[in-house]
Amino acid sequence: MDPKTVSECLGIQTDGHLTIGGCDTVRLAKEYGTPLYVMDETTIRNALRSFRTSMEQHYPNGFSVSFASKACSFKEMYRIVNEEQCTADVVSLGEMYTALQAGFPAEKLYFHGNNKTAYDLETAIGYGVGHYVVDNRSELLRLSRIAAMHQAQVKVLLRITPGIDAHTHDFVKTGQIDSKFGFTLETGEALQAVGEALSLPNLTLCGVHCHIGSQIFDEKPFAHAADVMLRFMAQIRDTYGVTLEELDLGGGFGIRYTDADEPLPYGEYMALVSDTLHKTAKELNYPMPRIVIEPGRSIVASAGITLYEIGHVKHIPGIRTYVNVDGGMADNPRYALYRADYTVIVANKADMAPTETVTIAGRCCESGDLIQEHTSLQPCEEGDILAVLATGAYNYSMASHYNRLPNPPVVMIRNGKARLVVKGESYKDLCRNDI
Ligand SMILES: *Cc1c(COP(=O)(O)O)cnc(C)c1O
């Protein structure tokens, strides 16, 4: 198997070792220990740039690429995103604080989330956060009250649930009517909320937002959502006489985890959405809004891998073979959560054919602590290094301390050189808040 089919930054060197960004993964595992997250900076920057280039081409009058930082949140990520002239989405004070600690400008942050507390909003106003993506009426009134108290004028987008089924895993769908997120379009709730937002003096309503789900492979739901949202903006104009200027279409672009995934080329998605928007704008005589997109997974997933050391290999004749690794659901809960697909490879035998069918098991005290089941792998034994590919998104950011496991370090590769960007936690770190 050619690991390049999963990510351009991967390769196999002459001794059969897997490489990332030109670095030998087996040496990285020795140097930094396992489990280890490794990310290729060039891949991240290229992804951000290609979205920007494409947006520039389709929306010359204004756009923003906003990295959905919940996919991967640590200081160095925000520095890279800022250097690449992108904005960032945050969904918590923790993400916000991390961004600000990295020198990310508060005015370039979009604050998301379906239950922002009064404390969250007060803190964000204190920081000078640029945009609030308001999810519901309670939040709208809460934000208005707090902004008035602080004599602040805050920019608001309303999150709309456009009633679109994105054909993806149930847990990562967010556009359909049955969703905890957003103001519902079909029931009239959304239009009414716009009227209310327009009447609140400390809020400046800039536009509307939708996000229909994640790991989506079909460009049609995106185009459909864009069309529905722009029609809604025209309806707002016709109802309230206000032409909103910003349309945020969210993220959700799929990536290749295994050979079975056929992600749509992002250029095609961008072209179809842009065509749809331009046609609809013309039909409705609506000026093209500033378009915002919020890619998360598609910026970082393919840039990352996780390295583990293989422990006991347990053959159960006629049943299956478990390959135990020194990490698992604590550093990558995605299989346990979603039955997520991954490609796995023995990093020190990457040039061998994957002739075995195995289940990769983690070290937590849960039978569900698996990374992948019935997956093909090179023959392996205790002491080998296992690489799980495309773990750059929703792995480090979803890590837990279950079984009191410290979070692994993150190493970033640039120009063939590795540097630590997040230290691994120590046992002392684990106890630092215990009294
Ligand atoms: C999660 C999320 C995104 C990013 O989704 P990806 O699938 O990682 O691209 C964008 N916008 C919002 C509001 C989100 O919740």
The ligand as an ORCA input file, in Angstrom:
! r2SCAN-3c Opt
* xyz 0 1
  C     -17.015     21.408     13.477
  C     -17.395     22.631     12.794
  C     -16.717     23.029     11.640
  C     -15.621     22.220     11.008
  O     -16.028     20.999     10.523
  P     -14.996     20.073      9.729
  O     -15.786     18.884      9.391
  O     -13.878     19.782     10.664
  O     -14.544     20.856      8.547
  C     -17.076     24.232     11.058
  N     -18.070     24.998     11.586
  C     -18.746     24.631     12.691
  C     -19.806     25.515     13.211
  C     -18.434     23.445     13.327
  O     -19.131     23.086     14.406
*
